[in-house]
């Protein structure tokens, strides 16, 4: 290989390396700038007849965590409608996947699991543990604490092969809701673990706030689009993505929480 060919080859490689490094640094910067969107979710069912003991022990454990300077804030929710009202949802938000390792290290150093096993575990019949990935882009949630007490949760069970259609439908419905200034907050989340599934959370301050609006969401979008056929197609396509839905209202238990939440 002559010197001219070698120089040309070297320049070509430098261009490739530069573009690769630029792409890598750009991706890393985008990842670093991305908002923390992961929630840690525990479902706990107390032993029969030991609900009061469970709550008393849980309150004691929360005080221990606060004393140990838990870097997370945990909130507890209890269903108020449905066929099963026996369980509690204990949730913390929001953080990144990379934060899980440091939190585990803190947990081990603070001996929180030792305290839990000694004081709360004897009253727990069953556990479930999941993560939830929040979709900030398509959600509409207040920055400040609005003293929400109730949270209506719709869980969607998707049909196989519908991920792309769900993503597009969620984006469209959310965009229309924002464009027409729909007077409610909402948050989309995707469960990681178990059966998985999409969830939609709508917060309320009281039961009175849950009364259906004078104009339904469907009709509001129809009015916004000025096209009944397009609206019907939009909702029909959305419904066709799922094989089942489940609706529950949870009450945030301030007495079993570390502080009132102001995040999704």
N, C-alpha and C positions, 0 to 999 in steps of 0.2 A: 504494500500500500504506500503510495507517494504521500508527501507532506501535505499537498493541497487536499487530497481526499480525506486524510486523517483530520485536518482542521475542520472540514465541512461536517464530518461525522461527529467531532467533538462539540461543535456548535449545536448540531441537532440534538444531541443528548442533553446539553445544558438547557435547551429550550424545554425539552420533555420534563427534566427534573424540576425546572422552575415552575412550570405549570402544575406539576403534581404537588409540589410543596405548597403552592398558592391555594390549590383546591383543598389540601389537607388542613391548612391553617384556617381557611374560610369555613370549612365544616366544623372544626373545633370551636371557632369563635361563635358560630351560630348555635352550637350545642350549649356553650357556656352562657349565651345570652337567653336561651330558652327558659321560660318560667318553670319553676318547680310544679309539677302537675300530678304527683303520685300521692295517693291517700292510703293509709294503713287501716284496715277494717277487720275487727273481730266481732264474731257473733257468739254470744254466750247464753247458755240455758242453765238456770240454777236448778238444784235438786228440788224435787217436789216438797212443798211445805217449808222451804228454807229461803224464800225470797227476801224476807226482812234481814235475815242473817247475812245473806249475800251482799245486800246493799250496805249494811253497816260495815262489813269487812272491806268492801270496795272503797268506801269513803276513807277508811283508815289507810288503805293502800295508796290512794291518791295523795293524801297528806305526806306519806313517806316519799313518793316521787317528787313532790314539790320541794321537800326538804333536801332531797338529793340533787336538786336542780335539773330535773328532766328537761332536755332541750326541746321536747315536744309538748304540745298541749292536747290533752285527750278530752273528747266530749262523748257523752252517752245519750243514746236515743232509745225510746221504747215505743213499740207499735200501739196505736190506740184504736185501730179498726182492723178487721180481718178475722180469720178462723184460728189464728195462733197468736196469742198475746203474751206468751211466756218468756220470750227471749229479749236480750239487750244487744244493741249495736254500739260498740265502742270504737271510736274513729279519731284519727289524727291526720291533718293535712296542713301544708303540702310540702313535699320534698322530692329530691331526685333519687334515682336508683343508687347513685354513688354514695348517698347519705346513709344507706342501710348498714354499711360496714361500720362506720363510725358510731352509729347509734347502738349497734350490737356490742361494740367495745365499751361504750358508756354503761350499757345495761349490765354487762358482766362486772365491771368495776364497782358499780353502785349496788350490786347484789339485789336488783329489783325482783328477779325471778325467785330468788330464795325467800324474799319477803312475801311474794305472791303465793308461793307454794305453802308457806306456813300459815297464812292468814285468810286467803280467799279461795284457793283451789279446793279445799274440803267442801265448799258449798256449790261447786260448779258441776253440773251433770255432763255438759257437752260443749265443745268448742268448734268453731269454724274460723278459718283465717284466709283473708283475701287481700289483694291490692286493687285499687281502682285508678285507672288512668283518666284524668279529667281533660275534656276538650274545651280549652279556654276560647279558641277561635270562634266556636259556634255557640258558646254560652253567653249569658247576660246576667252577671252577678254584681252586687254592689261592692265597692271598695271598703266601705265602712260597715260597722256592725249596726244592723237595723232591728235588733232585738227580736229576731224571728223565733217563734216557739214551736211551730209545726212545719213538717216537711213532707209534702206529698211525693211519693216515689212510684213511678211507673217503670216496671222491669219488662224488657222485651226479649222474647226468645226467637232468635233469627232462624230462618230456613237456610239450609245448606246452599252455598254459592251466591248469597245475597249481599256480601260485604260491600261491593262496589255500589250497588243500588242503595244500600243503607247510608253509605257515606254521602252520596249525592243528595238523597232525600233529606237527610239531617241538615246538610248545608243549605239547601233551598228553603226549607221550613224556617230555619233560624234567620236566614237573610231576609225573608219576607217579614218575619216578626220584628226584626230590628228596623226595617225600612218603614213599617207602618206604626212604629213606636207602641208595640203591644205592652200594656201596662202591668206586666208581671215580670219577675225575675225567673231564670231557669238555669239549670246546669246539666250538661251531658257528661256521662261517665261510662267507662268500659271496664267491666270486672275482669281481673286477672286471677285465674285459679277457679277451681270448681267447674261449674257448668258455663262460666263466663256469661256474657250478655251485656246488652246496652241498657242504661238506665237514664231516666229523666227526672230531675228533682226540681220541684217548685216550692219555694218557702212562703209561709204565711205567719202573720203575727197573732191571729185568732181564728176561731172557727168561722166567725162572720165573714172573714176575708175569703173563705173558701166557696162562698156562694157563687154560682155560675154568673159570669158577666152578662149584661143585657145582650151584647153581640158576641156570639160564639167565635172561637178561633177560626173555624172553617169559614163562617160568614164574613169575618173580618178580612181574611185573605181574599175571598171572592170579591169583596168590595174594593180591596186594594188593587187586584188584578183587573177588575171590571171584565171578568171572563169566567162564567160559571163552568164551562166545559173544561177549561184548563185547570181550574181549581179541583174539580171532581177527579180529573186524571192524576193530579198531584197527590191527592189523599188516597186514591185507589192504589197507586203504585207504592206509596208508603206502607199501607196496610198489608199489601201482598208480600212484603219482605219477612213477615213474622208468622209463626205458628201459634203463638200465645202471648198474652200480656198479663201482668199482675200488678195490682194497684194497692198501695198501703200508705197510711199516714202515720208518721212518727212524731212523737213529742220529744223535744230536747230536754233532758233531765239536768237542770242546772245544779242540783244537789249532788249529782254523780259526775260532774264535769269539772275540769281544771279551770276553765274560764269560758265565757260566752264566745262562740266562734264568729269570726268575721271573714272567713274564707269559704270557698265552695266545699 
